[in-house]
Amino acid sequence: MLIHSSYAYAYPKDIPGSRCDPDEGPWPRPYRVLQEDEMWREFARLAKPQSAVFNPKQPHWRADSVNFQPSPRSRTQDRYIVTQLDIHGCSWTFSGVFDGHLGDATVEHVAHHLPIIVRDFLRQASEDLRSHQAAEPHCKNSAGFTPELVSNLFSRSIIAFDDAIANDVLELFGGLEGLQNFSNAEIRNIINDQHNGGANWKKARLCMYGTTALVALVDPGHKNMWVANLGDCQAILVTPKDDIGIEWNVETLNEFHNGDNDAEVDRVQRQHPNEPESVVDRRVLGALAPFRCLGDVPFKQPPEFTRRILYNLLPGFHNVSPWEEFLVRNLTPPYITAEPDVIHRSLEDCIGTPSLNGVVHGKQRLPRFLILASDGFGDLCGNEESQARIVQKWASSVVTRANSESWHSALSKHKGLGTPLARASENLALSLLRRTLGEDAISVSRVLTLDMETSWIDDTAVVVQTL
């Protein structure tokens, strides 16, 4: 039987988040009221849910992911990654979310290449440990890695990755000082090599844009977890308070690196004394919202880098005045940093075989969840209190549903990375995101089908990893 959607009307206050402006009329605006099955199909089409089971023998080690933007006219600048890093035969889990800004070239580059850099640092460290200890690495103890060592490696790999974005371009000219030896015409000829593969052009484009980064590492034995953060995405650890999954602790692990964090504002102002415009209106140089991120080279290099290199990149800037507004304040760079906060957590007390049905050595044990989410998730939730309430209800529903035979049957079918689930409602990230939009189909329909010319919610990427 064909079910036809009906139409209704919404006001800005009916849409979660902060994107709907009451002054951008006309209001109310129409939206389609979807039936339940139709709603899940549309939700899955827009968010493209994916599921990864890291070990077929232990399907409880799992991650589900979505990247959501309902506006058909807006391309999301969020990205996520869920993968495994092979460190000499041992599989580490790497997951993350990235919130790009100004464009998607840099966030796309980071999501693809950052796991490779982290893997290479871990491999080199593993080789160094082997040579110093004169012993074979052992997967169960993560090849001799200590929590402090991995924290340091994680941080250094991210910083090195970011340094390479600008350095790869500066090497074309013999460093920043070498720019004075080139005319603008010569610089344009070097960086605009699209006719010859575009390698230099692609490197230069990465410098124009930026992205936040929130990434997590779990060691092969699932005994330790590290979370590294740059920007204002959030890592949420969800743990049970009881043995039946009714009450849950919801803990945000990381600080936010933006203007709402007084410590970040103070840090930049201390590093740039006698520069009252290092932070203006709680933005870096009055322009950039995140105080730590990857890319955004104009905030890390002297103005000469932007004016000599990026201004000569084709297609050219139609208007450089917005850039000049903050470049004139750029006196002693860098103003933002790629040094992440790294948080370590021991997972020892959930080692064994924790699973969604909670059976461990004949006793009941419930799973833990790590939620990695871009700032759009918090925007949809509204505030910290409502976010905690949403996550608690979601976790309780996951455990309740996990007792059904159909849930376990569906879970057992997914044995690899990047697998779409047979039913969208079974994806943990999608089911969580649905709860942020509302408890009923009408609330969700308003977000999915609102008739607007521009995006009506922030891009939202979510990874839910079962620990």
C-alpha positions in Angstrom: 0.0 0.0 0.0 1.4 3.4 -1.0 1.4 5.9 1.9 1.3 9.5 0.9 3.0 12.2 3.1 0.9 15.0 4.4 2.1 18.6 4.9 2.3 20.8 8.0 3.9 24.1 8.9 6.8 24.9 11.3 8.1 28.0 13.1 11.8 28.6 14.0 11.2 27.5 17.6 10.0 24.1 16.3 13.5 23.3 14.8 16.2 22.2 17.2 19.5 24.0 17.1 20.4 27.6 16.4 20.3 28.0 12.6 16.7 29.0 12.0 16.5 32.8 12.1 13.0 34.2 12.8 13.9 37.2 10.6 14.6 35.0 7.6 10.9 34.8 6.5 8.4 33.9 5.5 7.3 31.9 8.5 5.8 29.4 9.1 7.4 27.1 6.5 6.0 23.9 5.2 7.4 20.4 5.9 6.3 16.9 5.0 5.0 14.6 7.8 6.5 11.2 7.2 5.2 7.9 8.2 7.6 5.9 10.5 9.1 3.6 7.9 9.3 6.5 5.4 11.0 8.6 8.0 13.8 6.0 8.7 14.4 5.6 4.9 14.8 9.4 4.5 16.9 9.6 7.6 19.2 6.9 6.3 19.4 8.5 2.9 20.5 11.8 4.3 22.9 10.6 7.1 24.3 7.5 5.3 24.8 5.3 8.4 27.7 2.9 8.5 28.6 0.2 10.9 32.0 -1.4 11.6 32.6 -4.6 13.6 36.3 -4.8 14.3 36.5 -8.5 15.2 33.9 -11.0 13.9 34.6 -13.1 17.0 33.9 -10.2 19.3 31.0 -8.2 17.6 30.6 -6.1 20.8 33.7 -4.1 19.6 31.8 -2.1 17.2 31.4 1.5 15.9 28.4 3.1 14.1 28.7 6.4 12.3 26.6 9.1 10.6 27.2 12.4 8.8 24.0 14.4 8.7 22.8 17.5 6.9 19.2 17.5 5.7 19.4 20.6 3.4 19.8 19.4 -0.2 21.4 22.6 -1.1 24.2 22.4 1.5 27.3 20.2 1.3 28.4 19.0 4.7 31.8 20.0 5.8 31.9 17.4 8.6 33.7 14.1 8.2 34.2 11.0 10.3 36.6 8.1 10.2 36.4 4.6 11.7 39.3 2.3 10.8 41.9 -0.1 12.2 45.7 0.5 12.3 47.9 -2.5 11.7 50.9 -2.1 14.0 53.1 -5.1 13.2 50.2 -7.6 13.2 48.3 -5.9 16.1 45.1 -4.0 15.3 44.5 -0.7 17.0 41.2 1.0 16.6 41.2 4.6 15.3 38.0 6.7 15.1 37.3 10.4 14.9 35.1 13.3 13.8 36.2 16.5 12.0 34.3 19.7 11.6 35.7 21.6 8.6 35.3 25.3 8.0 35.6 27.7 5.1 35.8 24.8 2.7 36.1 21.0 2.6 39.5 20.5 1.0 41.4 20.4 4.3 38.9 18.4 6.3 38.8 15.8 3.5 42.6 15.6 3.6 42.8 15.3 7.4 40.1 12.5 7.5 42.0 10.5 4.9 45.7 11.0 5.9 45.7 11.6 9.7 45.2 7.9 10.5 48.1 7.0 8.3 50.4 9.4 10.1 49.3 8.1 13.5 49.9 4.6 12.3 53.4 5.4 11.1 54.3 7.0 14.4 53.1 3.9 16.3 54.9 1.6 13.9 58.2 3.4 14.4 57.7 3.4 18.2 57.0 -0.3 18.1 60.2 -0.9 16.1 62.2 1.2 18.6 60.8 -0.7 21.5 61.7 -4.0 20.0 65.2 -2.9 19.3 65.7 -1.5 22.8 64.0 -4.4 24.7 65.5 -7.1 22.4 62.1 -8.8 22.6 59.2 -9.6 20.3 56.2 -7.3 20.7 53.2 -8.8 22.4 49.7 -7.8 21.2 48.0 -8.2 24.5 50.3 -5.7 26.2 50.2 -3.5 23.1 53.9 -4.2 22.2 55.2 -2.5 25.4 53.4 0.8 24.9 52.8 2.7 28.1 49.8 5.1 28.4 52.3 8.0 28.7 54.2 6.9 25.6 51.1 6.6 23.5 49.8 10.0 24.7 53.0 11.6 23.6 53.1 9.8 20.3 49.5 10.7 19.6 50.2 14.4 20.3 53.4 14.5 18.3 51.9 12.8 15.3 49.1 15.3 15.1 51.4 18.3 15.4 53.8 16.9 12.8 50.8 16.3 10.4 49.7 19.9 10.8 53.3 21.3 10.4 53.5 19.5 7.1 50.5 21.4 5.6 52.4 24.7 5.5 55.9 23.3 5.2 55.0 21.4 2.0 54.2 24.7 0.4 57.0 26.7 1.8 59.5 24.1 0.6 58.6 25.1 -3.0 60.2 28.5 -2.3 63.0 27.7 0.0 61.1 28.6 3.1 59.3 31.8 4.1 62.4 33.8 3.7 62.8 32.5 0.1 59.5 34.2 -1.0 61.3 37.5 -1.5 63.3 35.9 -4.3 60.1 35.3 -6.3 57.8 37.7 -8.1 54.0 37.3 -7.8 54.0 36.0 -11.4 56.6 33.4 -10.6 54.7 32.3 -7.5 51.4 32.0 -9.5 53.2 29.9 -12.1 54.6 27.5 -9.4 51.4 27.0 -7.3 48.9 27.0 -10.1 50.0 23.7 -11.8 46.6 22.3 -12.5 47.6 21.7 -16.1 50.3 19.4 -14.8 48.5 17.3 -12.2 47.9 20.1 -9.7 50.2 18.7 -6.9 51.4 22.2 -5.8 47.9 23.7 -6.2 46.4 21.0 -4.0 49.0 21.6 -1.3 48.4 25.3 -1.3 44.6 24.9 -1.1 45.0 22.9 2.1 46.4 26.1 3.7 43.3 28.1 3.0 40.9 26.1 5.1 40.8 24.4 8.5 39.1 21.7 10.6 38.7 20.7 14.2 39.7 17.2 15.1 38.5 14.8 17.8 40.1 11.3 17.5 40.3 8.2 19.6 42.7 5.3 19.8 42.0 2.0 21.5 44.8 -0.6 21.9 44.6 -4.1 20.6 43.5 -5.7 23.9 40.9 -3.0 24.5 42.6 -2.2 27.8 43.4 1.5 27.1 41.7 4.4 25.3 43.2 7.8 24.3 41.2 10.8 23.0 42.9 13.7 21.4 41.0 16.9 20.8 41.5 20.1 18.8 38.5 22.4 18.7 34.9 22.1 19.9 33.8 18.6 19.1 33.0 16.5 22.1 33.8 13.0 23.4 31.2 11.6 25.7 31.8 8.4 27.8 28.6 6.6 28.7 28.8 4.1 31.5 26.1 2.2 33.4 25.3 3.1 37.0 23.4 -0.2 37.6 23.4 -3.8 36.4 20.2 -3.5 34.3 20.9 -0.4 32.2 18.3 2.0 33.6 20.7 4.7 35.0 23.8 5.9 33.1 26.7 8.2 33.8 27.2 10.7 30.9 30.7 12.3 31.1 32.1 14.8 28.6 35.8 13.9 28.5 37.3 16.9 26.7 37.4 20.7 27.1 36.2 22.9 24.2 38.8 25.0 22.4 36.7 28.0 21.5 35.9 31.5 22.8 33.5 30.2 25.4 36.5 28.7 27.2 38.1 31.4 29.3 41.3 29.4 29.6 41.8 29.3 25.9 41.2 33.1 25.6 43.6 33.7 28.4 46.2 31.4 26.8 46.2 33.3 23.5 46.3 36.7 25.2 49.2 35.6 27.4 51.2 34.4 24.4 50.6 37.7 22.7 51.0 40.5 25.3 50.4 44.1 24.3 48.2 42.8 21.4 44.6 43.7 22.5 43.3 42.4 19.2 44.7 38.9 19.4 41.2 38.0 20.6 38.3 40.1 19.5 34.7 39.2 20.4 36.0 35.9 21.7 37.4 35.0 18.2 41.0 34.6 17.3 42.1 37.9 15.6 38.3 38.7 15.5 37.8 36.0 12.9 38.2 32.4 13.9 36.0 30.6 16.4 38.2 27.5 17.3 41.4 28.3 19.1 43.0 25.0 18.2 42.6 23.2 14.9 44.4 21.7 11.9 45.1 23.9 8.9 44.0 27.6 9.0 47.6 28.5 8.0 46.8 32.3 7.8 46.6 32.3 11.6 49.8 30.3 12.0 52.1 32.0 9.5 53.0 35.7 9.0 50.7 37.7 6.7 53.3 37.4 4.0 52.3 33.8 3.5 48.7 34.6 2.8 49.4 37.7 0.7 52.2 36.2 -1.4 51.0 32.6 -1.8 47.2 32.3 -1.1 46.3 35.5 -2.8 48.0 34.2 -6.0 46.2 30.9 -5.9 43.7 30.5 -8.8 40.8 30.9 -9.1 41.6 34.1 -7.3 39.9 35.9 -4.4 37.1 38.1 -5.5 37.4 40.1 -2.3 40.4 40.1 0.0 39.0 42.6 2.5 37.6 40.0 4.9 41.1 38.4 5.0 42.8 41.8 5.5 40.6 42.6 8.5 42.4 39.9 10.5 45.7 39.9 8.7 46.4 43.5 9.9 46.1 42.1 13.5 48.6 39.2 12.7 51.7 40.6 14.4 53.4 37.6 16.2 52.0 34.3 14.8 51.0 31.6 15.5 47.7 32.6 17.1 46.2 29.1 17.0 47.8 25.8 17.8 47.6 22.2 16.6 48.7 20.8 20.0 45.9 18.6 21.2 44.7 17.8 24.6 45.1 14.1 25.1 43.0 12.2 27.6 43.8 8.6 28.6 41.3 6.2 30.2 41.9 2.6 31.3 39.4 0.1 30.1 40.6 -2.7 32.3 37.4 -3.1 34.2 35.4 -3.7 31.0 37.9 -6.3 29.6 36.7 -9.8 29.1 33.8 -10.3 26.7 31.4 -7.4 27.4 28.6 -7.5 24.9 25.2 -6.0 24.2 23.5 -8.9 25.9 25.7 -8.2 28.9 27.0 -11.7 29.6 30.5 -12.0 31.0 31.7 -15.2 32.6 28.2 -16.0 33.7 27.6 -12.5 35.2 25.7 -9.6 33.9 27.8 -6.7 32.5 26.7 -3.8 30.4 28.6 -2.1 27.6 30.2 1.2 27.7 29.8 3.7 24.8 32.2 6.3 23.5 30.4 9.0 21.5 32.4 11.3 19.3 30.3 14.2 17.9 30.8 17.4 16.1 29.4 20.6 17.6 26.2 20.2 15.6 25.2 17.4 18.0 25.3 19.7 21.1 23.5 22.4 19.1 20.7 20.0 18.4 20.5 18.8 22.1 20.2 22.4 23.3 22.2 22.4 26.5 24.3 20.1 28.7 21.4 19.0 30.8 19.1 18.0 27.9 22.0 16.3 26.2 22.7 14.1 29.2 19.0 13.3 29.4 18.9 12.4 25.7 22.0 10.2 25.9 20.8 8.4 29.1 17.4 7.5 27.5 19.2 6.4 24.3 21.6 4.1 26.2 18.8 2.6 28.2 16.8 1.9 25.0 19.9 0.3 23.4 20.3 -2.2 26.2 16.5 -2.9 26.3 16.5 -3.6 22.6 19.6 -5.7 22.8 17.6 -8.4 24.5 15.6 -9.0 21.3 16.7 -11.9 19.1 16.3 -9.8 15.9 18.9 -7.3 17.2 21.5 -9.9 17.8 20.8 -11.5 14.4 21.3 -8.2 12.7 24.5 -7.4 14.6 26.1 -10.8 13.7 25.8 -10.1 10.0 28.2 -7.2 10.0 31.7 -8.4 10.0 33.8 -5.7 8.4 34.5 -2.0 8.3 32.1 0.5 6.6 29.1 -1.9 6.4 25.6 -0.4 6.0 23.2 -2.0 8.4 20.2 -3.8 7.0 17.8 -1.6 9.0 18.7 2.1 9.7 17.1 2.0 13.1 19.7 -0.6 14.2 22.6 1.9 13.7 23.6 3.2 17.2 24.7 6.6 15.9 21.5 7.1 13.8 19.2 6.1 16.7 21.1 8.5 19.0 20.8 11.3 16.4 17.1 10.6 16.0 16.5 11.2 19.7 18.1 14.6 19.5 15.6 15.6 16.9 12.6 14.6 19.0 10.7 11.6 20.4 7.9 11.5 17.8 7.9 11.2 14.0 6.5 14.7 13.5 9.4 16.4 15.3 11.9 14.3 13.2 9.9 15.0 10.0 10.2 18.8 10.6 14.0 18.5 10.6 14.2 16.2 7.7 11.9 18.0 5.2 11.7 21.7 6.2 11.4 23.8 3.0 14.2 26.4 3.3 16.8 27.8 0.9 19.8 27.4 3.3 20.7 24.8 5.9 18.5 24.8 8.9 20.7 22.8 11.2 24.5 22.6 11.7 26.4 19.7 10.0 26.4 16.8 12.5 28.8 13.9 12.5 28.5 11.2 15.1 30.5 8.0 15.9 29.3 5.7 18.6 31.9 3.1 19.6 31.0 0.2 21.9 33.8 -0.5 24.4 
